[in-house]
Amino acid sequence: MMKIAIMGDLHYSQVEQTNETLWNAREVFFKQYLQSFAEIKADLRVSVGDLTHHGLADEFREVSGLLHSIASNYRAVLGNHDVLSISKEEILAITQQPRYDAVETDEALLLFLDTTVSLSLNGCDLDEEQFEWFRQQLSRSPHKPLLIFVHHPLLAYAFGRPPSEAGLHRKVYPLLLSRKNGGVVFNGHTHFHKTVMVGAWHAVETAGSLCFPCFRLVEVDAGQIRVSTIALDVAEIVQHSQTLRDGIDRYHQPKEKLFHKADLDFTISQWK
């Protein structure tokens, strides 16, 4: 069995020390949240983008330092907030993460994508080099479960996303259809929990950590994928998350309900 822990958009942010309430909330929340992430028994830990809020070098250094100090087996895909301030080359040099990658295990094929556009809050795309690489990867190990980790929804129409993200869907969806057994796309970006099925594909969104402090736990065993939600139902963490989401500039707070019960825990068995 392979276990993968997933955290949604973290939005680690620089805060002025003069704002004592916000500073204290940042210092306590992110350390406790990431420590809880590291304590989950998992073979791999994945951030589905927006690890930082402003994409500043100092934000990346601080949050990468925290992650490296508590967990060695983690992956972080880029989110739109991550690329707002410095180049992708600078980001990857700090985080020591690949921009996109493939990992194959006995249980599954895992793909990690970069759908961001440098210095753009609203842009999303797959560059031509990555698009061709992605096309080739989709033909690998066709009878294994395929798990894709990405920030923006690849199945945008399923979530009623705006035209900018629907363009990414139109570009990628024909490629996804080429894999007859389908797969599972794990993404962030929207800040709420949601799961939908489009043909043979499942799209699984994970809520932003400041909106719903939680993690997904994905267990892959004998062609079956079990997804469960681990909620950090600790009063101090919940209070600090509210302080941060209210106090950080340009933080997206969804108007939609953050989750429905059916989106918390479920099983996908199409590869058994």
C-alpha positions in Angstrom: 0.0 0.0 0.0 1.1 3.5 -0.8 -0.1 6.5 1.3 0.0 10.1 0.1 -0.8 13.1 2.3 -2.0 16.2 0.5 -2.3 19.8 1.8 -4.3 22.4 0.0 -3.2 26.0 -0.7 -1.1 27.0 2.3 -0.5 30.7 1.5 2.4 31.2 3.8 2.7 35.0 4.0 5.1 37.6 5.2 3.5 39.7 8.0 4.7 42.9 9.6 5.7 42.3 13.2 4.0 45.6 14.1 0.7 43.8 13.5 1.0 41.7 16.7 -2.2 39.8 16.3 -1.6 38.7 12.7 2.1 38.0 13.4 1.3 35.7 16.3 -1.4 33.9 14.3 1.1 33.3 11.5 3.8 32.0 13.8 1.5 29.6 15.6 -0.7 28.4 12.8 1.8 27.5 10.1 4.2 25.7 12.5 1.4 23.7 14.0 -0.2 23.0 10.7 3.0 21.8 9.0 4.0 19.8 12.1 0.6 18.0 11.8 1.3 17.4 8.1 4.7 15.9 8.9 3.2 13.6 11.6 0.8 11.9 9.2 2.1 8.4 8.4 2.6 8.7 4.6 5.1 7.6 1.9 4.8 11.0 0.2 3.5 14.5 1.2 2.3 16.8 -1.6 1.4 20.5 -1.6 -1.0 21.2 -4.5 0.3 24.8 -5.0 0.2 28.3 -3.5 2.7 27.3 -0.9 3.3 31.0 -0.5 1.0 34.0 -0.8 3.1 36.7 -2.4 5.7 34.4 -4.0 8.5 36.3 -2.3 12.0 34.7 -2.0 11.8 35.1 1.8 8.5 33.3 2.0 9.9 30.4 0.1 13.0 30.3 2.2 11.0 30.3 5.5 8.4 27.8 4.5 10.9 25.5 2.7 13.1 25.6 5.8 10.1 24.6 8.0 9.2 21.7 5.6 12.8 20.5 5.2 13.3 20.5 9.0 10.3 18.2 9.6 9.7 16.1 6.5 12.0 14.9 3.8 9.5 13.2 1.5 7.4 16.1 0.2 6.6 17.5 -3.2 5.3 21.0 -4.0 3.8 21.9 -7.3 3.6 25.6 -8.3 0.5 27.7 -7.8 -0.4 31.1 -9.3 0.5 33.0 -6.1 3.9 31.3 -6.0 5.0 32.8 -9.3 3.9 36.5 -8.6 7.3 37.9 -7.6 10.4 35.9 -8.7 11.2 33.6 -11.6 10.5 30.0 -11.6 14.2 29.2 -11.8 14.7 31.2 -8.5 11.8 29.4 -6.9 13.0 25.9 -7.8 16.6 26.8 -6.6 15.2 27.6 -3.2 12.7 24.8 -2.9 14.9 22.1 -4.6 11.8 20.9 -6.3 11.3 19.9 -10.0 8.9 22.1 -12.0 7.2 19.0 -13.4 8.0 15.3 -12.8 6.8 11.7 -13.0 7.2 9.0 -10.3 6.2 5.4 -10.9 5.7 3.0 -8.0 4.5 -0.6 -7.8 1.0 0.8 -7.0 0.6 3.8 -9.3 2.0 6.4 -11.8 2.2 9.9 -10.3 2.5 13.0 -12.4 3.3 16.5 -11.0 2.4 19.4 -13.3 3.1 23.1 -13.5 0.1 25.1 -14.9 1.3 28.5 -13.8 2.2 31.5 -15.9 5.1 33.6 -14.5 4.1 36.9 -12.9 0.4 36.2 -13.6 -2.2 35.8 -10.9 -4.9 34.7 -13.3 -3.0 32.9 -16.1 -2.8 29.1 -16.4 -1.4 26.9 -19.2 0.9 24.0 -20.0 3.9 25.2 -22.0 4.6 23.3 -25.2 7.6 21.3 -23.8 5.6 20.2 -20.8 2.5 19.5 -22.9 4.4 17.1 -25.1 6.0 15.4 -22.1 2.6 15.1 -20.5 1.2 13.5 -23.7 3.9 10.9 -23.6 3.4 10.1 -19.9 -0.3 9.4 -20.3 0.6 6.3 -22.4 2.7 4.8 -19.6 1.6 1.9 -17.5 -2.0 2.0 -18.7 -3.3 -0.5 -16.3 -2.0 1.3 -13.2 -4.0 4.0 -11.4 -2.8 7.4 -12.6 -2.6 10.2 -10.0 -2.0 13.8 -11.2 -1.1 16.6 -8.8 -1.6 20.1 -10.1 -2.7 23.5 -8.8 -5.3 24.5 -11.4 -8.3 22.3 -12.2 -7.6 20.4 -15.4 -11.3 19.4 -15.5 -12.4 23.0 -15.2 -15.8 22.6 -16.8 -16.7 20.1 -14.1 -16.3 22.8 -11.5 -17.9 25.6 -13.5 -14.6 27.5 -13.6 -14.1 30.9 -15.5 -13.0 31.0 -19.1 -9.3 31.4 -18.3 -9.2 28.0 -16.7 -11.7 26.5 -19.2 -9.0 27.2 -21.8 -6.6 24.9 -19.9 -9.4 22.2 -19.8 -9.9 22.5 -23.6 -6.2 22.0 -24.2 -5.7 19.1 -21.8 -9.0 17.2 -21.9 -8.4 15.5 -25.3 -5.1 14.1 -23.9 -6.9 12.8 -20.8 -9.5 11.0 -22.9 -6.6 9.1 -24.6 -6.1 7.1 -21.4 -9.0 4.7 -21.4 -8.8 3.7 -17.7 -8.9 7.4 -16.7 -7.2 8.6 -13.5 -7.5 11.0 -10.6 -6.6 14.7 -10.7 -5.7 16.2 -7.3 -5.7 20.0 -7.4 -6.1 23.1 -5.2 -6.7 26.7 -6.2 -10.5 27.0 -5.4 -9.9 26.8 -1.6 -12.8 24.3 -1.0 -13.3 20.5 -0.9 -15.0 19.1 -3.9 -15.0 15.9 -5.9 -16.6 15.2 -9.3 -16.4 12.6 -12.0 -16.0 13.3 -15.7 -16.1 10.1 -17.8 -13.4 7.8 -16.4 -11.7 10.7 -14.6 -12.1 11.9 -11.0 -11.3 15.4 -10.0 -10.5 15.9 -6.4 -10.0 19.5 -5.0 -8.5 20.1 -1.5 -9.6 23.0 0.5 -7.2 25.9 1.4 -5.6 25.4 4.7 -6.8 28.8 6.1 -10.4 28.1 5.0 -10.7 24.5 6.2 -7.6 23.4 8.2 -7.3 19.8 7.0 -5.4 17.3 4.8 -6.3 14.6 2.4 -4.9 11.1 2.9 -4.8 9.0 -0.3 -4.3 5.3 0.1 -3.5 3.3 -3.0 -3.8 -0.5 -2.6 -4.4 -3.2 -5.2 -5.9 -0.9 -7.8 -8.2 0.8 -5.3 -7.9 4.4 -4.2 -9.3 5.5 -0.8 -9.4 9.2 -0.1 -10.1 10.5 3.4 -10.0 13.9 5.1 -8.1 14.6 8.3 -9.5 17.8 9.9 -7.5 19.7 12.4 -10.3 20.4 14.8 -8.3 22.3 17.3 -9.8 25.6 18.6 -6.4 27.4 18.5 -5.7 26.4 14.9 -9.2 27.2 13.7 -9.1 30.7 15.4 -5.7 31.5 14.0 -6.7 30.4 10.5 -9.7 32.8 10.6 -7.4 35.6 11.8 -5.0 35.0 8.9 -7.6 34.6 6.1 -9.2 37.9 7.3 -5.9 39.7 7.7 -3.9 38.7 4.7 -4.4 40.9 1.7 -6.0 39.5 -1.5 -6.8 36.2 0.2 -9.7 34.4 -1.6 -12.5 33.3 0.7 -15.0 31.1 -1.2 -18.6 32.0 -1.2 -19.5 28.4 -1.9 -20.0 25.9 0.9 -16.5 24.6 1.8 -17.5 20.9 1.5 -20.3 18.4 1.4 -20.1 15.2 3.4 -19.7 13.1 0.3 -16.5 15.0 -0.6 -14.7 14.1 2.6 -14.2 10.3 2.4 -14.7 8.0 -0.6 -13.3 5.1 -2.6 -12.4 4.8 -6.3 -12.2 1.2 -7.5 -12.1 1.3 -11.3 -8.6 -0.3 -11.5 -9.5 -3.4 -9.4 
